[in-house]
């Protein structure tokens, strides 16, 4: 097996034993990037299906210095950290000092960050080697990665005609293609888990506050969660060990003890209660013609993947609890549509052409005109739509009708999870098992442009963001076309270690399955 295909755990172990150097691991990752990635995303670039195109910025010089520092520590008998020499990538929504931090937008194309985000700094402190910044939907607004101002947009390594998902599509595509063993992404409505499902990798959305948001360019401040994307559950746990924990620079970071997420990860699921909910077996959407909410069952292949996962978990000792009611799941997308846009509009106001980033070169008569020109020229369609919608639904005359009602629905969604996980309640489940997405990866261009339809790709993931609870997506099989299917485990607050343990048990129980032996198209030849 090539070095670029090893897990982070395997690679760090080899480097610590001096059987492989950190520089050799870096060279292998760079060779993989050169082989499969193609042109990085650039302003005014054109779509291209001839490569993965995960990157916006490749930080080779920085990475080489970090790899050499790891090898120097080892030579001196020092401990280089648990991620010693492991190449990783960073979604370009995190600031990294003296490195372009674009958020996938023209308005930040020339922005060099003056400081490094806490999760990135912690990855580097653990010995990780940052390969570069990977592409995303502009300001994370999307579920396909097609809205980036930096084109070509990423493609799915399993089928280059399909999208990798979004907004952490660059992260998932890079990991699936072996362009770094790990990637740091963010999840606002499923933006780690949905691309993880599409690309056949593991993606964890931690409990809100478990990982610091310091240095994360905000989308929805009450929803955004940094988290790991990896090829294995154990690698996700190793990454959580590095990035989780309190942060004095982030008032929303939880001041709770941080466990060793790898401890007991292979202890199995005997005695654990895993719930199935009929409310996650369907997609509910608003029919604009009838004015009514309508529901459709999940596609057969997706539903069967969840059934197989439930059966496998039952075989290895878990108790499957059926019929767990989650009645407000169907309202997750409408509530998100309102709340996220209000928060996005607020966060986007800082981009005005005055303090940093892009400034219009047009002659203007006053400051307001500078704002209009700058934003009009530098924001893409998705930020503009979110500003308009956010301002509309939060206006005084509409706030009660839309925003306040959406916040109440969010509370009801949270109450569903509280009831399901209540140890004194009717179901007492340790986790819910669901599909991650209602489809596998869709063709590039098929859904992009329809903001409403695009968001329904997140209907099964967004409730966990509303509730603030952790959730993990893991590979659950392949569809008839050979594209990955994701299954999801959702747990109570700060239950990441438990979710990782369940996911690892499922991973071990299925490691001999035929679908586990399949590789992405760009690696299979």
matplotlib code that plots the C-alpha trace (Angstrom):
import matplotlib.pyplot as plt

x = [0.0, 1.3, 2.1, -0.7, -3.3, -2.3, -4.5, -3.3, -2.8, -0.6, 1.4, 2.1, 3.1, 5.6, 7.0, 7.4, 9.3, 11.5, 10.5, 9.2, 10.2, 7.7, 9.3, 8.7, 5.1, 4.8, 6.4, 3.9, 1.0, 2.3, 2.8, -0.8, -2.0, 0.0, -1.4, -5.1, -6.0, -5.4, -5.6, -6.4, -9.4, -8.8, -10.8, -12.4, -11.4, -13.7, -15.5, -13.4, -14.1, -10.6, -9.4, -10.5, -9.6, -9.8, -7.4, -7.4, -4.0, -1.2, 1.1, 4.1, 6.8, 5.0, 4.4, 8.0, 9.2, 6.7, 7.7, 11.4, 10.7, 9.0, 11.9, 14.3, 12.4, 12.5, 16.3, 16.7, 14.7, 11.8, 8.1, 6.6, 3.0, 0.2, -0.2, 3.5, 4.1, 0.6, -0.4, -3.8, -5.8, -7.9, -11.2, -10.6, -13.1, -10.4, -7.8, -4.2, -1.5, 0.2, -1.8, -4.7, -8.0, -10.7, -13.9, -14.3, -15.3, -13.9, -14.4, -11.7, -9.5, -6.7, -7.0, -4.0, -5.0, -3.1, -3.7, -4.3, -7.6, -7.5, -8.4, -5.6, -3.1, -4.0, -3.5, -0.1, 0.8, -0.1, 2.5, 0.2, 1.6, -0.7, -0.7, -3.0, -6.4, -9.2, -12.2, -15.7, -19.0, -18.7, -18.8, -20.0, -23.4, -24.3, -24.5, -22.5, -19.3, -20.3, -20.9, -17.2, -15.8, -12.6, -13.1, -12.8, -14.9, -14.0, -15.3, -16.1, -13.2, -15.6, -17.1, -15.7, -19.0, -20.6, -20.3, -18.4, -21.1, -20.8, -19.8, -16.8, -16.6, -13.0, -12.2, -14.1, -12.7, -9.1, -9.4, -11.1, -8.4, -5.5, -4.5, -3.8, -5.0, -7.2, -9.0, -10.6, -14.1, -17.1, -20.7, -23.6, -26.5, -24.6, -21.6, -19.2, -21.5, -23.1, -19.9, -18.4, -21.4, -21.0, -17.3, -17.3, -15.3, -16.0, -17.2, -18.0, -20.0, -19.1, -21.4, -21.7, -18.9, -16.8, -14.3, -13.4, -14.7, -11.9, -10.6, -13.6, -15.1, -18.7, -21.8, -24.4, -22.8, -25.2, -24.9, -21.3, -19.2, -15.6, -14.9, -12.8, -13.0, -11.0, -10.9, -11.4, -13.2, -10.0, -8.5, -11.5, -11.0, -7.3, -8.2, -10.8, -8.1, -6.1, -8.8, -11.4, -11.4, -12.0, -10.5, -10.3, -10.5, -14.0, -16.8, -18.9, -16.3, -17.6, -15.7, -16.2, -13.6, -12.2, -11.8, -9.4, -11.6, -9.5, -9.9, -12.2, -13.0, -12.8, -14.9, -17.9, -21.6, -22.9, -25.7, -26.0, -29.5, -29.6, -32.9, -34.6, -37.1, -39.8, -39.4, -36.0, -37.3, -38.7, -38.1, -40.8, -40.9, -43.2, -45.3, -45.5, -48.4, -50.7, -49.3, -49.0, -46.1, -45.6, -43.5, -41.6, -39.9, -36.2, -34.9, -34.8, -31.0, -30.6, -33.2, -31.7, -28.2, -29.7, -31.4, -28.2, -26.4, -29.1, -28.9, -25.1, -25.1, -27.7, -25.5, -22.6, -24.6, -26.5, -30.2, -32.2, -35.1, -37.7, -40.3, -38.5, -40.6, -38.9, -41.9, -40.3, -37.5, -39.6, -39.4, -35.6, -35.0, -37.7, -36.4, -32.8, -33.8, -34.8, -32.3, -29.2, -30.1, -30.6, -27.2, -25.5, -26.8, -25.5, -22.1, -21.7, -22.1, -18.4, -17.4, -17.7, -14.5, -13.2, -11.3, -9.9, -10.6, -11.8, -12.6, -14.4, -12.2, -15.2, -15.6, -18.1, -19.8, -20.1, -19.5, -22.9, -22.1, -18.7, -20.5, -22.9, -20.3, -17.9, -20.6, -22.2, -19.0, -17.4, -20.2, -21.5, -25.2, -25.5, -24.3, -26.5, -29.6, -28.8, -28.4, -31.7, -33.6, -32.0, -32.8, -36.4, -37.3, -35.7, -37.4, -39.6, -42.9, -41.9, -39.8, -42.6, -44.0, -40.7, -37.6, -39.3, -41.4, -38.2, -36.5, -39.5, -39.4, -35.7, -36.6, -39.1, -36.5, -34.2, -37.0, -37.4, -33.7, -34.0, -36.9, -35.2, -32.0, -33.7, -32.4, -35.8, -37.8, -39.7, -36.9, -33.7, -31.5, -27.8, -27.9, -30.2, -29.3, -30.4, -29.4, -27.0, -28.4, -31.6, -29.5, -26.0, -23.9, -25.7, -24.4, -22.6, -25.1, -28.2, -29.2, -27.1, -29.1, -32.1, -31.5, -34.5, -33.9, -30.2, -31.0, -33.2, -30.0, -29.4, -32.8, -31.5, -28.4, -29.7, -31.8, -28.5, -27.3, -30.5, -30.2, -26.4, -25.9, -23.0, -23.5, -21.2, -21.5, -19.8, -19.7, -22.7, -22.3, -22.5, -25.4, -26.0, -23.9, -20.9, -21.4, -21.0, -24.0, -23.6, -25.3, -25.4, -25.4, -26.7, -26.1, -26.7, -24.6, -20.8, -21.3, -18.7, -16.6, -19.7, -20.6, -17.0, -17.1, -20.4, -19.1, -15.8, -17.7, -19.7, -16.5, -14.8, -17.9, -18.1, -14.4, -14.5, -17.6, -17.1, -18.0, -15.3, -12.7, -13.8, -11.7, -12.6, -12.4, -9.4, -7.4, -8.8, -7.5]
y = [0.0, 3.5, 5.9, 8.2, 5.5, 4.7, 5.8, 8.6, 6.1, 3.9, 6.7, 8.4, 5.0, 4.4, 7.9, 7.7, 4.3, 6.1, 3.5, 6.3, 10.0, 12.8, 14.3, 11.0, 11.0, 14.6, 13.7, 10.8, 13.2, 15.8, 13.1, 12.0, 15.6, 16.0, 12.7, 13.2, 16.8, 18.9, 22.6, 24.3, 26.5, 30.0, 33.2, 33.2, 29.5, 27.2, 23.9, 20.9, 17.2, 16.0, 16.0, 16.2, 19.9, 19.8, 22.6, 26.4, 26.8, 24.2, 25.3, 23.1, 25.3, 25.5, 21.8, 21.0, 23.1, 21.3, 17.8, 18.6, 19.9, 16.6, 14.6, 16.8, 16.3, 12.5, 12.6, 14.6, 12.0, 14.3, 13.4, 15.1, 14.6, 12.1, 13.2, 13.2, 14.0, 13.2, 15.3, 17.1, 19.7, 22.6, 23.8, 27.4, 28.8, 28.7, 31.4, 30.4, 33.1, 34.5, 32.2, 33.1, 32.6, 33.1, 31.4, 30.5, 34.1, 36.8, 39.3, 37.6, 36.5, 38.8, 38.3, 37.0, 36.1, 37.7, 34.7, 31.0, 29.4, 27.3, 24.0, 24.4, 25.5, 22.4, 20.1, 21.5, 21.4, 17.7, 17.2, 17.4, 18.7, 21.2, 20.4, 23.3, 24.9, 23.1, 24.4, 24.9, 26.5, 30.3, 31.1, 27.5, 28.3, 25.1, 21.4, 20.6, 22.7, 24.3, 27.9, 28.6, 31.6, 29.5, 27.2, 24.4, 23.3, 19.9, 16.7, 13.4, 11.0, 8.1, 9.6, 12.8, 13.6, 14.0, 16.5, 15.7, 17.3, 20.5, 22.7, 20.6, 18.9, 19.8, 18.2, 15.0, 14.7, 15.3, 12.6, 10.1, 10.6, 10.2, 13.9, 14.0, 11.5, 14.0, 17.2, 19.9, 20.8, 22.6, 21.4, 24.0, 21.8, 18.7, 20.2, 17.6, 14.6, 15.0, 15.2, 12.4, 10.3, 11.3, 10.5, 7.3, 8.6, 9.3, 12.7, 13.8, 16.8, 17.4, 18.8, 22.5, 24.1, 20.9, 22.4, 26.0, 28.3, 30.8, 31.7, 30.1, 32.6, 32.5, 31.4, 30.6, 31.3, 29.3, 26.3, 26.1, 23.2, 22.4, 18.7, 16.0, 14.3, 11.0, 7.6, 5.7, 6.1, 5.8, 8.6, 10.8, 10.0, 10.9, 14.2, 14.9, 14.3, 17.1, 19.7, 19.4, 21.3, 24.7, 27.9, 31.1, 33.0, 31.5, 32.2, 29.5, 26.8, 24.4, 24.3, 20.6, 17.8, 16.4, 12.6, 10.5, 9.7, 6.7, 5.1, 2.1, 2.7, -1.0, -2.1, -2.9, -2.1, -4.8, -3.5, -0.2, 0.9, 2.2, 3.7, 3.8, 6.6, 6.4, 10.2, 9.7, 7.2, 9.9, 13.4, 16.0, 19.0, 21.9, 21.5, 25.0, 24.1, 22.7, 24.7, 21.5, 19.5, 16.2, 13.3, 10.7, 7.5, 7.3, 5.5, 1.7, 1.5, 4.1, 2.5, -0.9, 0.4, 1.6, -1.7, -3.6, -1.4, -2.0, -5.8, -5.8, -3.7, -6.1, -9.1, -7.7, -6.9, -3.7, -3.6, -2.0, 0.1, 0.8, 3.5, 6.3, 9.4, 12.5, 14.4, 17.8, 16.4, 17.4, 21.1, 21.2, 22.6, 25.4, 26.4, 26.3, 28.3, 31.2, 31.0, 30.5, 33.4, 35.8, 34.8, 34.8, 38.3, 39.6, 37.9, 39.2, 42.8, 43.0, 42.7, 46.3, 47.1, 49.3, 47.1, 44.2, 42.1, 43.2, 46.9, 48.1, 50.3, 52.2, 55.9, 56.4, 59.4, 58.2, 55.3, 53.6, 53.5, 51.9, 49.2, 48.6, 48.5, 46.3, 43.8, 43.8, 43.0, 40.6, 38.5, 35.6, 34.7, 32.7, 35.4, 37.9, 35.6, 35.0, 38.7, 39.5, 36.7, 37.2, 40.9, 40.2, 37.5, 39.4, 42.7, 44.0, 43.4, 39.8, 38.7, 37.1, 35.4, 33.8, 34.2, 33.9, 31.0, 29.2, 29.6, 27.9, 25.1, 24.7, 24.2, 21.5, 19.7, 19.8, 18.4, 15.4, 14.5, 15.1, 12.7, 10.0, 10.1, 10.5, 7.6, 7.7, 8.1, 5.6, 4.7, 5.4, 5.2, 5.9, 6.9, 7.2, 5.3, 7.0, 7.6, 10.5, 11.7, 11.0, 10.4, 9.4, 12.0, 13.8, 14.9, 18.3, 20.9, 18.8, 20.6, 23.7, 26.9, 25.6, 26.8, 25.0, 21.7, 21.9, 22.3, 19.2, 17.3, 18.2, 17.2, 14.2, 16.0, 19.5, 18.5, 17.6, 21.2, 22.7, 20.6, 21.1, 17.3, 15.3, 13.0, 10.9, 9.7, 6.5, 4.5, 2.1, 0.5, 1.4, 2.0, 0.3, 2.8, 2.3, 5.5, 5.5, 5.5, 7.1, 6.0, 8.3, 7.9, 10.8, 11.0, 13.2, 16.1, 15.4, 11.7, 11.8, 9.0, 6.8, 7.5, 6.8, 3.5, 2.4, 3.5, 1.7, -1.5, -1.3, -0.6, -3.7, -5.8, -4.9, -4.7, -8.0, -6.9, -6.7, -3.0, -2.2, -3.4, -0.9, 2.2, 5.6, 5.8, 8.1, 5.5, 2.4, 3.3]
z = [0.0, -0.9, 2.0, 0.8, 1.4, 4.9, 7.8, 10.0, 12.8, 10.7, 9.3, 12.6, 14.1, 11.2, 11.6, 15.4, 14.8, 12.2, 9.6, 7.5, 7.7, 7.9, 4.8, 2.9, 4.0, 2.8, -0.6, -1.0, -0.3, -2.7, -5.4, -5.0, -5.3, -8.5, -9.8, -9.2, -8.3, -11.5, -11.5, -8.1, -7.8, -9.1, -9.6, -13.1, -13.6, -15.5, -14.4, -15.2, -14.7, -15.4, -11.8, -8.2, -7.8, -4.1, -3.4, -3.5, -2.0, -1.7, 1.1, 0.1, 1.7, 5.0, 5.0, 4.2, 7.1, 9.4, 8.2, 8.7, 12.2, 13.1, 11.8, 13.7, 17.0, 16.4, 15.7, 19.0, 20.9, 21.5, 21.2, 18.0, 19.0, 18.3, 14.7, 14.0, 10.4, 9.2, 6.2, 6.6, 4.8, 6.0, 4.6, 3.5, 6.0, 8.7, 9.1, 8.9, 9.6, 6.5, 4.2, 1.9, 3.7, 1.1, 2.3, -1.4, -2.2, -4.4, -1.5, 0.5, -2.4, -1.3, 2.4, 4.2, 7.8, 10.7, 13.0, 12.9, 13.9, 17.1, 15.5, 12.9, 15.5, 17.6, 14.6, 14.0, 17.7, 17.6, 14.9, 11.8, 8.6, 6.8, 3.0, 2.1, 2.0, 0.3, -1.7, -0.4, -1.3, -1.0, 2.7, 3.1, 1.4, -0.4, -0.5, -3.6, -3.6, -6.9, -5.6, -4.9, -6.6, -7.2, -10.1, -11.1, -8.1, -6.5, -8.0, -6.3, -6.5, -6.9, -10.1, -11.5, -13.1, -9.7, -6.8, -3.6, -1.5, 0.5, 1.9, 3.1, -0.3, -0.8, 2.6, 1.8, -1.7, -0.6, 2.1, -0.2, -2.9, -0.5, -0.7, 3.1, 5.6, 7.5, 6.9, 9.1, 8.0, 9.4, 9.8, 9.8, 8.5, 7.6, 5.8, 7.1, 7.2, 3.7, 1.8, 3.9, 2.8, -0.8, -0.8, 1.3, 4.3, 7.9, 9.1, 12.6, 13.7, 17.4, 20.0, 19.6, 21.6, 21.8, 19.3, 19.3, 16.6, 17.0, 13.6, 11.8, 9.3, 10.5, 8.6, 11.2, 14.5, 16.5, 14.2, 13.0, 14.3, 13.3, 13.0, 11.5, 8.1, 7.9, 6.2, 9.4, 12.7, 14.7, 12.6, 13.4, 17.1, 16.9, 15.3, 18.0, 20.6, 18.9, 18.3, 21.1, 24.3, 25.9, 24.4, 26.3, 23.0, 22.2, 24.6, 23.0, 23.5, 26.2, 29.5, 30.0, 30.4, 27.2, 27.2, 25.2, 22.2, 21.3, 24.8, 24.6, 21.0, 20.2, 23.3, 21.1, 21.4, 23.7, 25.8, 23.9, 22.8, 19.2, 18.0, 14.6, 13.9, 11.2, 10.9, 9.4, 6.8, 4.7, 3.2, 3.8, 1.5, 0.7, -2.5, -4.0, -6.1, -3.3, -0.4, 1.6, 3.1, 1.3, 2.2, 0.2, 1.5, 1.2, -1.9, -1.5, -1.6, 1.1, 3.4, 2.9, 3.9, 7.2, 7.7, 7.1, 9.6, 12.2, 11.6, 11.8, 15.0, 16.5, 15.6, 17.6, 20.7, 20.4, 21.1, 18.3, 19.5, 16.8, 16.5, 18.2, 17.5, 16.1, 14.9, 14.3, 12.1, 9.0, 10.0, 10.2, 6.8, 6.9, 10.4, 9.1, 6.0, 8.3, 11.2, 9.0, 6.7, 9.6, 11.0, 7.6, 6.8, 10.1, 9.6, 6.1, 7.1, 8.0, 4.4, 3.2, 1.2, 4.1, 6.6, 4.6, 1.5, -1.9, -2.6, -5.7, -8.0, -9.3, -8.4, -5.7, -4.2, -0.6, 1.8, 1.1, -2.6, -1.8, 0.2, -2.7, -5.4, -3.4, -2.4, -5.7, -7.5, -5.0, -3.5, -5.5, -5.9, -2.7, -0.3, -2.0, -1.7, 2.0, 2.8, 1.1, 2.8, 6.2, 6.2, 5.1, 7.6, 10.5, 9.7, 12.5, 10.6, 9.8, 12.7, 14.7, 11.6, 10.5, 12.8, 16.2, 14.9, 13.5, 16.9, 18.6, 16.1, 16.8, 20.5, 19.6, 17.5, 20.6, 22.8, 20.4, 21.0, 24.8, 24.9, 22.8, 24.9, 28.3, 30.5, 32.3, 29.2, 27.0, 24.6, 26.5, 23.4, 23.4, 19.7, 16.7, 13.5, 10.3, 6.7, 6.3, 3.0, 1.0, -2.2, -3.2, -5.0, -7.7, -11.1, -11.2, -12.4, -11.7, -8.5, -8.3, -8.7, -6.9, -3.3, -1.9, -3.5, -2.6, 1.1, 1.2, 0.7, 4.4, 5.8, 7.7, 9.0, 10.0, 13.1, 14.9, 14.2, 15.5, 18.7, 19.1, 19.5, 18.0, 14.9, 12.8, 9.2, 8.2, 5.0, 4.7, 1.3, -2.4, -4.6, -8.0, -9.7, -7.3, -5.4, -1.6, 0.8, 4.2, 7.5, 10.5, 14.3, 16.4, 20.1, 23.2, 24.2, 24.4, 23.5, 20.7, 22.4, 22.5, 18.9, 17.8, 19.7, 17.9, 14.5, 15.1, 16.0, 12.8, 10.8, 12.2, 11.7, 8.0, 7.2, 5.1, 3.1, -0.6, -0.8, 1.7, -0.9, -3.6, -4.2, -5.7, -9.5, -9.4, -7.4, -9.0, -12.5]

ax = plt.figure().add_subplot(projection="3d")
ax.plot(x, y, z, "-o")
ax.set_aspect("equal")
plt.show()
